[in-house]
Amino acid sequence: MYLDSLSLCVDAGKCTACGACVMECVNHVLEQNPETGRPQVANGGEARCIHCAHCMMACPAGALSIDNLKQEAFSADVPPANYKSVLELVKRRRSVRHYLQKNVERAVLDELLTDMRYTPTGVNFGKLHFTVIDDIEVMNKFRYDFYSAFRKRTAGGSNLLTEALAWSEAFFEHDDDPVFRTAPHLIVASHANGAFCGHDDCVIALSYFELLANAHGLGTVWFGRLMTIFARFMPELVEALKIPDGYKPGYAMLFGYPDTNFHSCVERAIPEVDRPKEIIVPE
C-alpha cells in the first residue's frame, strides 16, 4: 500500500535535536538517536512511512528531508486565506455551460497545472497524470471526430446514452453542443495502476483544479459522460488522449473562460447532521 523505500537525510549542522519531527510522526517511523538526539528511522519504520513529509515540515530548523524532497516556505507576503474568502469562492463556483471561444493564456494554464502538485492523494501515493487539450482548434477537431466515430460505433443500437448523444449531436450540428458545452479545453485526471484510491485521487485533484481555475476567472464543468464513453463504448480514447501505459482515467473536466455572468447564488438547504451520543459497534 505504501511506497517501497524511504530516504532520510538529516543535516547535523542544523538539527537541534528538538524532537519535533519524531513527535509529529503518527506512525512512529522516526525515533531520536539516544546519543545524538537526532532523528533516525526506527526499526520497521520504512514499512510504516506514509511519506506525508510532516516530519520535515515540522522541523523549525529545516534540517530534515525525506525522499530527496526540499522544503518550500509559505509565502510571507500572502496572508492565510480566511474562512469568509474561501466560502465566497465556494459559493461563487458554478458549473459553466457557455464558454467564450478563446484559448486560456498559456501562462495561466501552466500556473494552474504546476500548482496541481499540491493536491493530496491517498497514502501520499501521488502518481497522477493530467491530459490537457489546451488549444481550441484541437478541441473542436476532437469534438467533431468524436461525434463521427460515435455515430458509426452505435449505429443500430438503442439505449439511454446513445439516444441522449443522438439528441446532443442534433444540437451540435447547429453550433450548440450540450455534451462538450463548446468548451475550449479539456483536462483528464488519470491515476497509476495500483493506486490505493486512484479514482478518488482524481476527483479530489479536479476539485482543487476547479477552485483554482475559478480563482483565475475560469469556468469549469464536470465531464462524467466522457468517463461512461471510456468504459462502455470507446476504450481506445484512452490511447487517443495519450494517457500513458500503466494509468487509468479517473475523471474529466471541461473548462475555459465563461460566456455567462452569475449575479447571485442559490440558497441551499442546510444538510441534516447527526450527533450521536453513543455508538455501539456490532460484534
N, C-alpha and C positions, 0 to 999 in steps of 0.2 A: 504493500500500500504506500509506503514512504519511499523516498529516494534511496538508492543503494549505498551511497557513501556520504561521508561528512568530512569536510576540510575545515579545521580550526586553526586560526593564526592569532597569536597574542603578541602585541608589541610590549616587550618587557620594560622598555623605557617610558612608556606612557601609563601602563597598568598600575593602579594604586592599591590593588588587592581589596577593593571596597566590597566585593561580593554581590554587586547589583545584578550582574549577569546571571549568577547562579540562582539568586532569589527569583528572578523573572521567569526562569525556565520551568514550566509546569510539568514537563515530562522528565525532569531530573536528568537531563542529558549531561549537564556540567557539574563539576564539583571543584572546590578550591584545593589547590595543592597544599598539603599540610606544611610544607617547608617554605614555599614562596608566597602562598596566598593567592597566586594567580589561577585563573580558571583552566581546567583541563577536562577532557572527555571522560566521564565516569564509565565504569565497567558496563558494557552493553549499551552505552549511550547512543552509539551510531544508529542502532536499530530503532531507538525511540524518538529520534530527532524528526520533527515535522518541518524543519527548515523555514520557520517563520521569521527568523532573524531578529526576534525580540531581544535576545541576549546582547547583540551588538548595538541595537538601538537604545537599550537601557544603559549602556556604558557611557558615563559622563565624560570620560577622558578620550573616547574614540580609539580605544586600544585593541578592540576585538573585531575580528572579521571571520565569517564563515562562508564556505563555498566561493571564496575569492570575491565576495561582494564588497562594495565600498559604501561607506556612509554618505548620506546626502542630507545636508542641513535643511531645516524648514526655512522658508522664505522670511527673512526678517522684516521686509517691507510690505508684506501681505498679512493682515491680521487674520486669525482663525475665523472661519465663517460662523456667524451667529445663527441661532435657530430660526429667527424670522426670515432671514435672507434665503436660507436653504428651503424653508417651507414655501416661500414665494416662488422659487424656482420649480418646486414640485407642483404647485398649484397651476403655474403658467404652462407646464408641459401639456401638450395636446398631441393627439395623432393627426398628422398633417396629410391631407389627401389632395392638395392642389399645390403645385410647385412651379416656380419660375424656371424657364428653360435656359439655364445658365449653369456653368460649372462652378463649384466651390473652389476658391483660390487654393492653389497647391500648398501655400504656406499654412493656411488654416487647417487643411486636411492633414498635412504632415504633423502639425502640433497635436491634433486630436489622436492620431494613430500612435504617436510616440508616447503620449500620456496614458494610453491603454495599458502600459506596463504596470500601472498601479492597481489594476483590478485584481481582486482576490480570486483564488482558486482553491478547491478542496485539497486539504493537507499540503497546500503550497506547491502543488504539482506543476503549476504553470503550463507550459507547452500548449498554448493556444495559438491558432493560426488565423489570420484575417485575410480574406479575399475581398478586394475592393475594386469596383468599377468606378473609376474617378473621372471618366470623360463621357459627356452626354452623347457623343456620336457612337461610342462603343455601346453605351446603354441602349440607345434606340435600335441599333442593329441586333443586339441581344434580344430585345423585346419582339421585333419582327420575326427573327429566326425562331424564337421560342413558339410563337403562335403558329407558325408554319409547320414546325415539327410536331407540335402537339395535335394539330388538326389531323395530320397523317396518322399519328400514333393511335388516336382514339376513334378513328373512322368506324362507324357502325356500332360503336359501344354506347351504352347509356347508363349513367349513374349521376348522382347529385353533383359531383365535381365536374364531370365533363359537360353536363348541361349548364352549370354555372359559368364555366370557362367559355362555352359557346356563346352564351349571353354576353359575357365580357368582351369577346372578340368582335361582336357586332358593334359595340360601342367603340372599341379600339380603332376600327376602320373609319370612324368618324372623329378621330383625334380625341377621344375620351376613353381612357383606359382605367377601368375600376380594379384591375389586378395590379399592374405596376404603378398605377396612380400618376403616370407621366413623370415619375421622379427621375432626376438626372443621375442618381448614384445608388449603388447597392453595396452593402457590406455583409459578408457571410462569416460568422464565427465558427471555427472548427476546433475540435479537441483531439488530442492524441489518443490512439487506441490504448486502452489500459488505464486511462484516467479514472480516478476514484469516483468522481461525479461529473463527467465531462459535459453532458447536456446542461446540467445546472450551471457549470462554469461559464458556458457560452451565453446563457440567458442573463446571468449576472453581469458579464462583460458588456453585453449590449445595453443593459440597463444603465451602466456607467456611461457608455458612449452616448446614449440618448440624452442624459442630463448635461454632459459636457458639450454636446452638439447644440442643445438648446441655449446654453450659456453663450455660445458663439453666434446666436441668431439663426441657427439652422432648425429645420423641421425634420421630424422622423415619423415613420410608421412601421410597426412590426409586420413582417412578411411571412406569416405562417403558411400561406398557400404554397410557397416555394418548397418548404420542407415536406409537405404532403406529396408534391410532384417528385421531389428527390426519391422518396421512399416507394411510391406506388407506380409511377409512370415513366420517369426518365432518369434512372440512376446514373446514366452516362453524363448528366450535367455536372456531376462531381468532378469528372475529368475535364470537361469543357471549361469549368471555372478555375482550373489549375489548383484544386485542392490536393495537396501532396499525399503521396502514399503514406499510410500509417495514421491518417487523420480522417475524421468523420464530421460532416457538417452538423452543427448543433442548433443554430438558429440564424435567421437573416433579418435585415432591416433595410428599408428604403430611406433615403434622406436627400436633402438639398435645401435651397432657400425657399421658404414658404411663399405661396402666392395667395395668401389669405391673412386676415387680421382678426384676432380674437380680443374682445374688449372686456371680457369677464370670464369667470369660471363658474361651473355649476356647483351649487352647494349639495354635497353628497350626504347621505345618511351616515350617522356615526355608527361604526361597526359594533356589533354585540361583543361583549367581553365577559368571560367567566373568571371569577377569582375564587377558586375552591379553597375552603378552609382546611380540607383534609383530602388526601389522595390515597386510596387503598389499592395497592398494586396486587393484581390477582396472581396467585401462586401457580 
